[in-house]
């Protein structure tokens, strides 16, 4: 029996033993240093509770949400993606596939618009569900859907675990995001890349050109001139507008980072070889035509195809070389590393490419 299972058993006891068990359960979540490991721990704890049939975790992306009755099993969706608004789910652990065949999808659509953080004992299609809904302090929203029925004692335990889990998510989210733009920061890049590598190595579609991922670097042109001419406060305003434009342009399944200074990075997912340049060119045009205050802003873009058998260092080097080529070509353009690779001498050493 694991330590967490022992702690669960202790919580069902009385007096000091119960307090010790509750403390150990909370500590098992707090000890986790990232969302991935903490959610794995929570799912393990919940799955060990008597009466639980299944527990699943999701990231939730909602636009134009509206209030619905979450327990109304006769409520229909207003569109194919969700009830009361456009809703998309990314299942945990990381999956780059759009969730369309998940057996919990209909239940999630019916429950996710509730404003309650913990929704106990909601009957959908004859089965009992519990929803843990992390609404505040995290982007995207998080949800844990539990199929089964718990005793009142275990509901109390679950509520306590949820409180710790939601608080820790808010803390971890702040640590992993840039304070100015609220985009993911460099600190979170390695961890997300590790998850993408794990996904592709376990996916039969890993090398399907219709499901490719791409590492893209964006460098705002002449940003030093912007700061020198108008001041750093205006420069920060440009960065905020630029980041908001990225959020509006790229898909919910993509990952957007402020990489440093005026450099941004995106991992595009599920984009074909034929479509990737069109996607990036569309964003370049959006930046060029955007009404930034006081100054016309453009961006140089370099990208390379993601390969699960390559190091992050080598992929960053390739995208950076492509950005350099875009700058050399006059800026305000998009450059694919594969079209310029012959210009660079590459020496492979233990899968690390040195330019």
N, C-alpha and C positions, 0 to 999 in steps of 0.2 A: 504494500500500500504506500503511495507517495505521500510526501509531506502535506501537499494540498488536500489530498483525500482525508488524511488524519485530521487536518484542521477543519474540514467540513463536518466530520463526525463530531469533533469537539464542540463546534458551534451549537449542535443539537443537544448538548449537555446543559448542566446548570452551573451557576456561580462562576468561579475563577476559571474553570476549564473552558467554559463557553466564551469568556472574554479573551482568553489566550487564543482560542481558535479563530475568533473574529479578527484579532490583531494579525495573526499569521496570514489569513486570507488577504487582508488589505495590504500587508507588506509584500506579498507575492506579486501584486500589481505594481506597487510603487517601485520595487527593485528593477523593473523592466525599464530599459533606457530608450525604447522607441515604440512606436505604435504597433509595429508588426509583432514583436515579441509579447507586448502587453495583451494584444487581442488574442493571440494564441493561448496565453495563460487563462484569460477570461473564458474562452470557449471550452478549455479543458475543465475548468471549475464548474461551469454551468452544465456541461455534459455529464458530470459525475453526480449531479443532484437527482434524487429519486423522482421519477415522473417525467423527466425530460427525454423526449424522443430524438430531437435534433436541435442543434443550435448553429446558426450561420450569421456571419457578419458581412456588412456591405458599406460601401461609400455611396452617398446619395447626392445627386445633382438635380436641383429643382429650379425651374424658371417659371415665373408667373404663378406661384402657388396660390391656392384658394382653400378656404375651409370646407371640409367635408365631414360627414359622420363616419369615423373610422370603423365602426362596428356594423355599418349598413351593408350587409352582404348582397343586397340587390342593386347597390350603386354601380353604375357603369362608368368606364373611363371616358373622358371627353375627347381623347385621341388615343392613338395606338401606343403612345409612350407613357401615359400616366393619367390619373384622375385629377382633374382640376388644374392642370398645368403640364408642361413638358418635364418628365421625370426620367432620369437615367440612373442605372445602378452599376457599380463595379464591385464584383464579389471578392471577398477576402478568402485566401491570400490572393495577391495581385493577379488579375486576369485582364488581358487586353482585348478580350472579346466583348462585344456588346451583349448584355444579359438579355437573351430573348427566349431561351428554352429552360431557364431555371424553374424548378417546380414551385418555388416560393414567390414567383413574380407577381401573380395575381393577388396574393395575400399582401405583399409589400405595397402594391398600388392602393389597396384598400385601407391600409393602416398608416402609411407614411405621412399623410397630411395632418395627422393629429398634432395638436400643440402640447399634448402631455409628454413628459419625458419618459415615464414608465407606464405602459398600458398593460394591465393585467387581465388575463382571462377573457380574451376577445374570441368569440366563436365565428369561424369562417369556414364555410363548406363542411360543417359538421366536426371540424377539428379545433382544438383549443390552442391559442397562440398568446405569447407574451412579447411585447415589443419594448426594447430599450432604445430610446430615441435621443441621441446626443445632438441637440439643436444649437446650443450656444457655444462659442469659444473655439470652434473648429471649422475649417474649410478644406474639403467638402464636409457636409454633414455625415455622421456615422450612425449606423443602426445595427442592432443585434436582434435577430428574430429567433424566438425559441418556440418550438412545437412541443406541446405537452402540458401537464398540469402539475403545479406545485402546491404543497401544503402551505398553510399560513406562515409557519416557522421558516420554511425555505424561501417564501416570498420576501420575508424580512431580510434574510441573508442576501438574496439577490439584489434588493434595493440598496443595501449597504455597499455591495460590490459595484453596483452601477454608479453610486455617488463618487467612489474613489476613481473609477474608470473615466467618468466624464471630466472630473477635475484634472486628472493626469493627461488626458487628451488635449485639454486647453493649454496646459503647460508645455507639452511636447510640441504642439502646433506653433506656439510662439517661438520656441527655440529653433524650429526648422524653417522659419519664414523671415524674409527681409523686412525690417521694420518700416521702411519707407514705402515700398510698393506692395507689400503683403504677398509677394510671390515666394515660391520656394527659394531657399538660399543654397549656397555651395555646400553647407554642412550636410544637407539632405541628399545631395546628388549621388554620392557613392552608394548610399543605402537603396535608393530607388533603382539605380542601375543594377545592383545586385539582384533585386526582385525581378527586373525585366529579363536578366540573363537566366534566372531560374525558370521563368515562364517559358522562354524560347527553348531552353534545353529539354523541357518536358512537354513541348507542344509538337504535334505532327505537322503543324503548319509553319514551323520555324523558318523555313526557307522558301515559303510560298511568296512569290513576288506581289501577290494581291494583299498580303498581310505584313508588309515590311514596316520596320521602324527606322527612324532617321534621327541623327544627332545634328542639330542646327545651331549655329552661333550667329547672333545679330549684333552688329556694332553700329551705334548711331554715328553718323558722319559729322565730322567737325564739332564734336561735342565740347572740346576745349574752348573753341571760339564762342560757343553759346555761354559757357560759364564766364569767360573773360569779358564778354560784351555786356551781358545782362546780370551777371552775379550768380552765385551758387543756389540761391533760393529759386530763381527762375529755372536753373538747371534741374533742380529737384522736381519742379512742376512739370518739366518736359518728361522726366523719367516716369512720373506718375501717369501722365497722359499716355505715354508709350506703353506702359505695362497694362493699363486698362484696355487699350486697343488690342493687345495680345490676348487678354482674357476674352474679349468679344469675338476674336477671329478664330482662335484655335478650338479644337474639339475638347469635350469633357474628358476624353480618354488620353489626351496629351498631357505632358508635364512641362510646366513653364517655370524657369528659374531666372532670378537676377544673378548673373554670374560674377559681376564685379564692375563697379563704375558704370560706364555706359554700355557694357556688354550684357547681353541676355542670351539664354540658352533654352531651347525647346527640344524635347524628345517627342517627335511626331510618331503616332502609332496607327497601324492599319491603313497606311497610304501606299499605293502601288508605285512602281518605278515610273510609270507614265504620268502619274498625277502629282508627284511630290513637287516638281518645279512650278506647276500651276498654282498649287497651294501657297508656296512661298512667294511667288510673283504677285499673287493677289494681296498678300500682306504688305509687300513692298509698296505696291500702288496705294494701299490704304494709308500707309504712313506718309507717302509723298503728297497725298491729297488732303490729309488731316489738317484742320485749322489750329495748329499750335499757336499760342499767343506770341506775338512779336517776331517770330522767327520761322522760316521754312525749314523743315526737318526731313532728312532722308536717312536711309539705313542700308548698310552693306551686309549681305547674307552669304554665309558659307555653310555647306552641309555635306554629310557623308552617310552612307548606309550603316545602320547598326548591325553588328555581327557579334553574336553571343560567344564566339570563340576568340574575340579580340579583347585587349585591355581597354579600360576607359581612357587611359593616357594616350594610347595610339589613336583612338577615335577623336579625341579632343585635338590632337596634333593635326589630323587631317582636316577637320572642320576649320581650325584656325588658319591653316594654309589656304583653304578656299576663301576665307574672309580676306586674307592678305591679297589674294589674286583679284577679288572684287574691288578692293581699294585701289589696286594698281591699274585696274581697267577703267577708273574714273569715278568709282563709288556709285551708290544708288543702283546696285544690281545684285543678281543672285548667281552664285557660282557653286557648281557640283565638283567635289574633289576628284571624282573618277575621271573627269574630262581634262584634268591638269596633272594627274599623278605622274605622268612621264617626265614632268619638269623637275621632279625631286628625286634625289638619290635616297633610297630607303634601305637601311640595314636592319634586319630582323635579329633580335637577340632575346631568346626566351619569351617570344611573343610580344616584346616591346619594340616599337618602331622608333628609331632615332633618325631625325632629319639633320 
